[in-house]
Amino acid sequence: MSDEYEHDPTLLTNYLCQAYLPPLVLDSNLPAVPQYAPPWPRIEELDMNRPRLLRLVSEIPLAALQNAIRLYFMGFENRLRIDWENTRLTLPCPGITVLGPSAVARLSVCCEHDFLAALEHFVLGTAAEAVRTIERRQFDEDELEFERVLVSSARNAKKLWTLHTFGPQVPPTGLTRPGIVVVSIPPWKLSLGNLHEFSCRRMFPPGELDREFPSNTVWSNDTKLWAMVYDSCRVSGYRWFVVTTYQYWVFGTFSLDWSGAEVTPPVPFDRTRGMSVVEMLTFWLECSRNKTKYWHISANAQ
């Protein structure tokens, strides 16, 4: 590969492998989170009358995922060209694009609304535009946009958590449904320690993930998070998911019968050695849409 090709700023693959997530500037009034975030209040709506089927969580080796991503993007060679009048690729990239004053202002986060706006503008929007470029689709196709969903209580309309979906919004027509769920938790509510516990290999005995009470076993934040992710994916029918605090990213899938799941360890937002976060997210989106076979959903628990 020539140096001219490697540094060609009009190639989407060159942009994605070098684009980086700029750090958020969190307001000083937001809580500082130690290694483990304080326990979340009990979420009564997570109590289930029917069992959650998840039994086994396995780990995705990052090296294997990196190899799959590299093979996927190598297949495009120099076919994916970018028009740099395209303002929807918003992440900065050395030698290609920088942040202007208005973009820098978006990085200042004082509340959850600011957090979600930054996530959507910089990361989700860029990944969606990358998918549109790869699939040679129009920029305004609704199917290729992230949709923000506020999960609320059916009892009192209280907001429970926020997720983004990427995929068809019509009812599924088969056993599997192309698409993905991104569960976004602000970094002052979920810590790296919680994400490590969430992503480690574990077994859920029958009933453990169904109800926090009356067993008198208080769920940890990572267990609550598994219930949230399971419900978000099961309702939507999407077996591919991402959990993020912006500062860290976990990529995962559920098995065909929902009994198994596999997840990566937490990936730092500024990881650019080997693969960038936006490369991983773009690849995960294309896998979820059945556009590539370089990765598959988790195996069922045995």
KEKOL-209440 format. One record per residue (C-alpha): residue number from 1; x, y, z. Coordinates in Angstrom, 2 decimals, always signed. Each point is the difference from the previous one (the first is absolute). Example, Ala and Ser with C-alpha at 12.3 -4.5 7.8 and 13.67 -1.06 7.14 Angstrom:
2
<node i="1" east="+12.30" north="-4.50" up="+7.80"/>
<node i="2" east="+1.37" north="+3.44" up="-0.66"/>
***
This chain:
302
<node i="1" east="+0.00" north="+0.00" up="+0.00"/>
<node i="2" east="+1.45" north="+3.36" up="-0.99"/>
<node i="3" east="+0.52" north="+2.89" up="+2.40"/>
<node i="4" east="-2.33" north="+2.05" up="-2.19"/>
<node i="5" east="-2.78" north="-2.54" up="+0.56"/>
<node i="6" east="+0.68" north="-0.31" up="+3.74"/>
<node i="7" east="-0.34" north="+3.77" up="+0.49"/>
<node i="8" east="-2.79" north="+0.67" up="-2.50"/>
<node i="9" east="-2.48" north="+2.16" up="+2.00"/>
<node i="10" east="-2.87" north="-0.83" up="-2.36"/>
<node i="11" east="-0.07" north="-3.67" up="+1.04"/>
<node i="12" east="-2.59" north="-0.92" up="+2.63"/>
<node i="13" east="+2.20" north="-2.83" up="+1.28"/>
<node i="14" east="+2.89" north="+2.40" up="+0.68"/>
<node i="15" east="-2.33" north="+2.37" up="+1.84"/>
<node i="16" east="-1.62" north="-2.68" up="+2.17"/>
<node i="17" east="+3.24" north="-1.64" up="+1.12"/>
<node i="18" east="+1.41" north="+3.34" up="+1.21"/>
<node i="19" east="-3.12" north="+1.88" up="+1.14"/>
<node i="20" east="-0.09" north="+0.41" up="+3.76"/>
<node i="21" east="-2.57" north="+0.88" up="+2.64"/>
<node i="22" east="+0.88" north="+3.34" up="+1.59"/>
<node i="23" east="-0.27" north="-0.04" up="+3.81"/>
<node i="24" east="-3.13" north="+1.34" up="+1.63"/>
<node i="25" east="+0.39" north="+2.95" up="+2.36"/>
<node i="26" east="-2.17" north="-0.91" up="+2.97"/>
<node i="27" east="-1.39" north="+2.79" up="+2.14"/>
<node i="28" east="+1.61" north="+0.21" up="+3.44"/>
<node i="29" east="-3.44" north="-0.30" up="+1.62"/>
<node i="30" east="-0.50" north="-3.51" up="-1.37"/>
<node i="31" east="+0.84" north="-2.79" up="+2.47"/>
<node i="32" east="+3.51" north="-1.39" up="-0.13"/>
<node i="33" east="-0.18" north="-3.77" up="-0.48"/>
<node i="34" east="+2.57" north="-2.26" up="+1.69"/>
<node i="35" east="+0.97" north="-3.46" up="-1.27"/>
<node i="36" east="-3.54" north="-1.18" up="+0.73"/>
<node i="37" east="-3.02" north="+2.27" up="-0.31"/>
<node i="38" east="-2.38" north="+0.19" up="+2.98"/>
<node i="39" east="-2.79" north="-2.61" up="-0.15"/>
<node i="40" east="-2.94" north="+1.02" up="-2.13"/>
<node i="41" east="-3.42" north="+0.13" up="+1.63"/>
<node i="42" east="-2.16" north="-3.04" up="-0.49"/>
<node i="43" east="-1.80" north="+0.06" up="-3.37"/>
<node i="44" east="-3.29" north="-1.74" up="+0.71"/>
<node i="45" east="-0.81" north="-0.15" up="-3.70"/>
<node i="46" east="+2.86" north="-2.49" up="-0.47"/>
<node i="47" east="-1.89" north="-2.62" up="+2.01"/>
<node i="48" east="-1.29" north="-2.56" up="-2.49"/>
<node i="49" east="-3.03" north="-2.25" up="+0.16"/>
<node i="50" east="+1.53" north="-2.15" up="-2.74"/>
<node i="51" east="+3.60" north="-1.18" up="+0.17"/>
<node i="52" east="+2.91" north="+1.65" up="-1.74"/>
<node i="53" east="+1.73" north="-2.74" up="-1.96"/>
<node i="54" east="+3.60" north="+1.23" up="+0.26"/>
<node i="55" east="+2.23" north="-2.61" up="+1.68"/>
<node i="56" east="+3.59" north="+0.37" up="-1.24"/>
<node i="57" east="+2.10" north="+3.09" up="-0.73"/>
<node i="58" east="+3.25" north="-0.58" up="-1.90"/>
<node i="59" east="+2.80" north="+2.39" up="-0.94"/>
<node i="60" east="+0.88" north="+1.10" up="-3.54"/>
<node i="61" east="+3.81" north="+0.06" up="-0.44"/>
<node i="62" east="+0.92" north="+3.48" up="-1.22"/>
<node i="63" east="+2.85" north="-1.34" up="-2.14"/>
<node i="64" east="-2.39" north="-2.25" up="-1.93"/>
<node i="65" east="-2.45" north="+2.85" up="-0.46"/>
<node i="66" east="+2.78" north="+2.29" up="-1.18"/>
<node i="67" east="+1.02" north="-2.54" up="-2.64"/>
<node i="68" east="-3.59" north="-0.30" up="-1.23"/>
<node i="69" east="-0.34" north="+3.78" up="-0.26"/>
<node i="70" east="+3.25" north="+0.31" up="-1.92"/>
<node i="71" east="-1.04" north="-2.71" up="-2.46"/>
<node i="72" east="-3.38" north="+1.65" up="-0.46"/>
<node i="73" east="+1.37" north="+3.44" up="-0.84"/>
<node i="74" east="+2.85" north="-1.36" up="-2.13"/>
<node i="75" east="-2.63" north="-1.38" up="-2.34"/>
<node i="76" east="-0.98" north="+3.49" up="-1.10"/>
<node i="77" east="+3.48" north="+0.93" up="-1.26"/>
<node i="78" east="-0.40" north="+3.54" up="-1.39"/>
<node i="79" east="-3.66" north="-0.15" up="-0.96"/>
<node i="80" east="-1.54" north="+2.08" up="+2.81"/>
<node i="81" east="+0.54" north="+3.66" up="-0.75"/>
<node i="82" east="-1.03" north="+2.91" up="+2.23"/>
<node i="83" east="-1.19" north="+3.39" up="-1.11"/>
<node i="84" east="+1.43" north="+2.29" up="+2.69"/>
<node i="85" east="-2.87" north="+2.37" up="-0.43"/>
<node i="86" east="-1.82" north="-2.74" up="+1.91"/>
<node i="87" east="-0.58" north="+1.47" up="+3.46"/>
<node i="88" east="-1.42" north="-3.21" up="+1.47"/>
<node i="89" east="+3.45" north="-1.54" up="+0.62"/>
<node i="90" east="+0.59" north="+2.03" up="+3.14"/>
<node i="91" east="+2.84" north="-1.75" up="+1.83"/>
<node i="92" east="+3.41" north="+1.69" up="-0.24"/>
<node i="93" east="+2.73" north="-1.83" up="-1.88"/>
<node i="94" east="+3.71" north="+0.93" up="-0.15"/>
<node i="95" east="+0.91" north="+1.55" up="-3.32"/>
<node i="96" east="-3.58" north="-0.15" up="-1.27"/>
<node i="97" east="-2.41" north="+1.99" up="+2.15"/>
<node i="98" east="+0.01" north="+1.99" up="+3.25"/>
<node i="99" east="-2.69" north="+1.21" up="+2.38"/>
<node i="100" east="-1.32" north="+3.51" up="-0.43"/>
<node i="101" east="-1.16" north="+2.24" up="+2.89"/>
<node i="102" east="-3.63" north="-1.16" up="-0.18"/>
<node i="103" east="+1.06" north="-3.65" up="+0.12"/>
<node i="104" east="+2.31" north="+0.62" up="+2.96"/>
<node i="105" east="-2.92" north="+1.61" up="+1.84"/>
<node i="106" east="-1.99" north="-3.24" up="-0.41"/>
<node i="107" east="+2.59" north="-1.81" up="+2.13"/>
<node i="108" east="-0.97" north="+1.97" up="+3.14"/>
<node i="109" east="-2.38" north="-2.22" up="+1.96"/>
<node i="110" east="-2.09" north="+1.30" up="+2.89"/>
<node i="111" east="-2.84" north="-2.56" up="-0.03"/>
<node i="112" east="-1.25" north="-3.18" up="-1.62"/>
<node i="113" east="-1.50" north="+1.97" up="-2.90"/>
<node i="114" east="+3.46" north="+1.38" up="-0.86"/>
<node i="115" east="+1.50" north="-3.47" up="+0.31"/>
<node i="116" east="-2.49" north="-1.53" up="-2.43"/>
<node i="117" east="+0.34" north="+2.91" up="-2.43"/>
<node i="118" east="+3.80" north="-0.39" up="-0.10"/>
<node i="119" east="-0.28" north="-3.77" up="-0.44"/>
<node i="120" east="-2.43" north="+0.41" up="-2.89"/>
<node i="121" east="+1.86" north="+2.80" up="-1.73"/>
<node i="122" east="+3.52" north="-1.37" up="+0.14"/>
<node i="123" east="-0.23" north="-3.78" up="+0.07"/>
<node i="124" east="-3.41" north="-1.34" up="-0.98"/>
<node i="125" east="-0.44" north="+2.49" up="-2.82"/>
<node i="126" east="+3.46" north="-0.72" up="-1.41"/>
<node i="127" east="-0.52" north="-3.77" up="+0.11"/>
<node i="128" east="-3.40" north="+0.33" up="-1.68"/>
<node i="129" east="+1.51" north="+2.12" up="-2.78"/>
<node i="130" east="+2.78" north="-2.57" up="-0.44"/>
<node i="131" east="-2.62" north="-2.72" up="-0.47"/>
<node i="132" east="-1.86" north="+2.13" up="-2.55"/>
<node i="133" east="+3.27" north="+0.51" up="-1.88"/>
<node i="134" east="+0.88" north="-3.71" up="+0.08"/>
<node i="135" east="-3.46" north="-1.00" up="-1.21"/>
<node i="136" east="-0.20" north="+2.91" up="-2.46"/>
<node i="137" east="-3.26" north="+1.22" up="+1.45"/>
<node i="138" east="-1.58" north="+3.45" up="+0.21"/>
<node i="139" east="+0.81" north="+2.15" up="+3.04"/>
<node i="140" east="-3.66" north="+0.41" up="+0.99"/>
<node i="141" east="-1.07" north="-3.65" up="+0.06"/>
<node i="142" east="-1.81" north="-0.51" up="+3.30"/>
<node i="143" east="+1.06" north="-3.63" up="+0.24"/>
<node i="144" east="+3.64" north="+1.04" up="+0.25"/>
<node i="145" east="-0.37" north="+2.44" up="+2.86"/>
<node i="146" east="+0.22" north="-0.52" up="+3.74"/>
<node i="147" east="-3.27" north="+0.58" up="+1.80"/>
<node i="148" east="+0.07" north="+1.11" up="+3.64"/>
<node i="149" east="-2.42" north="-1.97" up="+2.19"/>
<node i="150" east="-0.88" north="+1.00" up="+3.56"/>
<node i="151" east="-0.96" north="-3.10" up="+1.95"/>
<node i="152" east="-2.70" north="+1.01" up="+2.47"/>
<node i="153" east="-2.00" north="-1.71" up="+2.70"/>
<node i="154" east="-3.45" north="-1.19" up="-1.01"/>
<node i="155" east="-1.11" north="+0.75" up="+3.56"/>
<node i="156" east="+0.77" north="+3.69" up="+0.34"/>
<node i="157" east="+1.79" north="+1.11" up="-3.22"/>
<node i="158" east="+3.27" north="+0.39" up="+1.95"/>
<node i="159" east="+3.07" north="-0.10" up="-2.24"/>
<node i="160" east="+2.06" north="-3.12" up="+0.62"/>
<node i="161" east="+2.85" north="+0.08" up="-2.52"/>
<node i="162" east="+0.91" north="+1.14" up="-3.51"/>
<node i="163" east="+0.91" north="-2.08" up="-3.00"/>
<node i="164" east="+0.55" north="+0.50" up="-3.71"/>
<node i="165" east="-1.12" north="-2.44" up="-2.66"/>
<node i="166" east="+1.36" north="-0.35" up="-3.51"/>
<node i="167" east="-2.16" north="-2.08" up="-2.29"/>
<node i="168" east="-3.52" north="-0.42" up="-1.35"/>
<node i="169" east="-2.74" north="+1.21" up="+2.32"/>
<node i="170" east="-2.62" north="-2.38" up="-1.42"/>
<node i="171" east="-0.87" north="-3.30" up="+1.75"/>
<node i="172" east="+2.46" north="-2.85" up="-0.69"/>
<node i="173" east="-0.90" north="-2.44" up="-2.77"/>
<node i="174" east="+2.34" north="-2.81" up="+1.00"/>
<node i="175" east="+1.80" north="-1.60" up="+2.93"/>
<node i="176" east="+2.85" north="+2.51" up="-0.15"/>
<node i="177" east="-0.30" north="+3.69" up="-0.74"/>
<node i="178" east="+2.74" north="+2.18" up="-1.51"/>
<node i="179" east="+0.91" north="+2.88" up="+2.27"/>
<node i="180" east="+1.75" north="+1.06" up="+3.18"/>
<node i="181" east="-0.69" north="+1.52" up="+3.41"/>
<node i="182" east="+2.36" north="+2.51" up="+1.64"/>
<node i="183" east="-0.58" north="+0.44" up="+3.75"/>
<node i="184" east="+1.52" north="+3.30" up="+1.15"/>
<node i="185" east="+0.77" north="+0.64" up="+3.68"/>
<node i="186" east="+1.61" north="+3.34" up="+1.01"/>
<node i="187" east="+3.54" north="-0.45" up="+1.36"/>
<node i="188" east="-0.97" north="+1.44" up="+3.39"/>
<node i="189" east="-2.47" north="-2.89" up="+0.48"/>
<node i="190" east="+2.07" north="-2.96" up="-1.22"/>
<node i="191" east="+3.69" north="-0.61" up="+0.59"/>
<node i="192" east="+2.76" north="-2.03" up="-1.60"/>
<node i="193" east="-0.16" north="-2.49" up="+2.87"/>
<node i="194" east="-3.71" north="-0.57" up="-0.64"/>
<node i="195" east="+0.68" north="-0.56" up="-3.71"/>
<node i="196" east="+2.77" north="-2.50" up="+0.76"/>
<node i="197" east="-2.45" north="-1.96" up="+2.15"/>
<node i="198" east="-2.66" north="+0.28" up="-2.70"/>
<node i="199" east="+2.34" north="-1.38" up="-2.67"/>
<node i="200" east="+1.63" north="-2.83" up="+1.93"/>
<node i="201" east="-0.92" north="-3.64" up="-0.58"/>
<node i="202" east="-2.87" north="-1.08" up="+2.25"/>
<node i="203" east="-2.91" north="-2.37" up="+0.44"/>
<node i="204" east="-3.50" north="+1.10" up="+0.96"/>
<node i="205" east="-1.81" north="-2.80" up="+1.85"/>
<node i="206" east="-3.69" north="-0.31" up="-0.93"/>
<node i="207" east="-1.97" north="+2.79" up="+1.66"/>
<node i="208" east="+2.99" north="+2.12" up="+1.03"/>
<node i="209" east="-0.60" north="+2.58" up="-2.72"/>
<node i="210" east="-3.79" north="+0.08" up="+0.34"/>
<node i="211" east="-0.74" north="+1.83" up="+3.24"/>
<node i="212" east="+2.08" north="+1.98" up="+2.47"/>
<node i="213" east="-2.53" north="-0.70" up="+2.73"/>
<node i="214" east="-1.35" north="-1.98" up="+1.86"/>
<node i="215" east="+3.29" north="-1.93" up="-0.03"/>
<node i="216" east="+1.51" north="+2.75" up="+2.21"/>
<node i="217" east="+3.05" north="-0.06" up="-2.25"/>
<node i="218" east="+0.64" north="+3.57" up="-1.07"/>
<node i="219" east="+1.11" north="+0.20" up="-3.60"/>
<node i="220" east="+3.32" north="+1.65" up="-0.77"/>
<node i="221" east="+0.11" north="+2.69" up="-2.68"/>
<node i="222" east="+1.41" north="-2.44" up="-2.55"/>
<node i="223" east="-2.84" north="-2.46" up="+0.63"/>
<node i="224" east="-2.57" north="+2.77" up="-0.41"/>
<node i="225" east="+1.78" north="+0.97" up="-3.21"/>
<node i="226" east="-0.28" north="-3.55" up="-1.35"/>
<node i="227" east="-3.74" north="+0.03" up="+0.69"/>
<node i="228" east="-0.30" north="+3.38" up="-1.76"/>
<node i="229" east="+1.98" north="-1.15" up="-3.04"/>
<node i="230" east="-1.89" north="-3.29" up="-0.22"/>
<node i="231" east="-3.39" north="+1.71" up="+0.13"/>
<node i="232" east="+1.05" north="+2.68" up="-2.50"/>
<node i="233" east="+1.17" north="-2.60" up="-2.51"/>
<node i="234" east="-2.80" north="-2.49" up="+0.60"/>
<node i="235" east="-2.72" north="+2.61" up="-0.55"/>
<node i="236" east="+1.63" north="+1.34" up="-3.16"/>
<node i="237" east="+1.02" north="-3.43" up="-1.30"/>
<node i="238" east="+3.60" north="+1.14" up="-0.62"/>
<node i="239" east="+2.71" north="-2.40" up="+1.14"/>
<node i="240" east="+2.90" north="+2.42" up="-0.47"/>
<node i="241" east="+0.63" north="+2.64" up="+2.66"/>
<node i="242" east="+2.43" north="+2.57" up="+1.35"/>
<node i="243" east="+0.27" north="+1.38" up="+3.53"/>
<node i="244" east="+1.79" north="+3.33" up="+0.35"/>
<node i="245" east="+0.81" north="+2.78" up="+2.40"/>
<node i="246" east="+1.79" north="+1.77" up="-2.89"/>
<node i="247" east="+3.22" north="-0.43" up="+1.96"/>
<node i="248" east="-0.24" north="-3.80" up="-0.33"/>
<node i="249" east="-1.69" north="-2.27" up="-2.53"/>
<node i="250" east="-1.13" north="-3.63" up="+0.26"/>
<node i="251" east="-1.13" north="-1.86" up="-3.14"/>
<node i="252" east="-2.16" north="-3.11" up="+0.27"/>
<node i="253" east="-2.51" north="-2.43" up="-1.47"/>
<node i="254" east="-2.72" north="-2.34" up="+1.21"/>
<node i="255" east="-0.45" north="-3.55" up="-1.24"/>
<node i="256" east="-2.88" north="-1.22" up="-2.13"/>
<node i="257" east="-1.98" north="-1.30" up="+3.01"/>
<node i="258" east="+1.14" north="+2.88" up="+2.30"/>
<node i="259" east="+1.73" north="-2.41" up="+2.41"/>
<node i="260" east="+3.54" north="+1.08" up="-0.90"/>
<node i="261" east="+1.74" north="+3.34" up="-0.38"/>
<node i="262" east="+3.54" north="+1.04" up="-0.86"/>
<node i="263" east="+1.59" north="+3.37" up="+0.69"/>
<node i="264" east="+3.32" north="+1.76" up="-0.41"/>
<node i="265" east="+1.93" north="+1.41" up="+2.93"/>
<node i="266" east="-0.55" north="+3.76" up="+0.41"/>
<node i="267" east="+1.72" north="+1.90" up="-2.82"/>
<node i="268" east="+1.25" north="+3.53" up="+0.89"/>
<node i="269" east="-1.41" north="+2.86" up="-2.07"/>
<node i="270" east="+3.50" north="+1.08" up="-1.06"/>
<node i="271" east="+1.10" north="-3.42" up="-1.18"/>
<node i="272" east="+1.55" north="+0.48" up="-3.43"/>
<node i="273" east="+2.76" north="-2.59" up="+0.16"/>
<node i="274" east="-1.06" north="-2.96" up="-2.10"/>
<node i="275" east="-3.54" north="+1.26" up="-0.57"/>
<node i="276" east="-2.07" north="+3.06" up="+0.78"/>
<node i="277" east="-3.33" north="+0.01" up="+1.82"/>
<node i="278" east="-1.84" north="+1.34" up="-3.06"/>
<node i="279" east="+1.51" north="-2.79" up="-2.13"/>
<node i="280" east="-1.30" north="-2.54" up="+2.49"/>
<node i="281" east="-3.44" north="+1.60" up="+0.13"/>
<node i="282" east="-0.28" north="+0.20" up="-3.80"/>
<node i="283" east="+1.02" north="-3.66" up="-0.28"/>
<node i="284" east="-2.51" north="-0.99" up="+2.70"/>
<node i="285" east="-2.77" north="+1.87" up="-1.83"/>
<node i="286" east="+0.77" north="-1.79" up="-3.26"/>
<node i="287" east="+0.13" north="-3.37" up="+1.79"/>
<node i="288" east="-3.37" north="+0.70" up="+1.61"/>
<node i="289" east="-1.45" north="+0.76" up="-3.45"/>
<node i="290" east="+1.30" north="-3.31" up="-1.41"/>
<node i="291" east="+2.27" north="+1.90" up="-2.41"/>
<node i="292" east="+3.11" north="-1.97" up="+0.95"/>
<node i="293" east="+0.75" north="-3.47" up="+1.34"/>
<node i="294" east="+3.26" north="+0.84" up="+1.77"/>
<node i="295" east="-1.74" north="-0.29" up="+3.39"/>
<node i="296" east="-3.05" north="-1.87" up="+1.23"/>
<node i="297" east="-2.34" north="+0.12" up="+2.96"/>
<node i="298" east="+0.79" north="-1.88" up="+3.19"/>
<node i="299" east="-0.50" north="-3.74" up="+0.26"/>
<node i="300" east="-2.85" north="-1.30" up="+2.14"/>
<node i="301" east="+0.88" north="-0.95" up="+3.58"/>
<node i="302" east="+0.64" north="-3.72" up="+0.32"/>
***
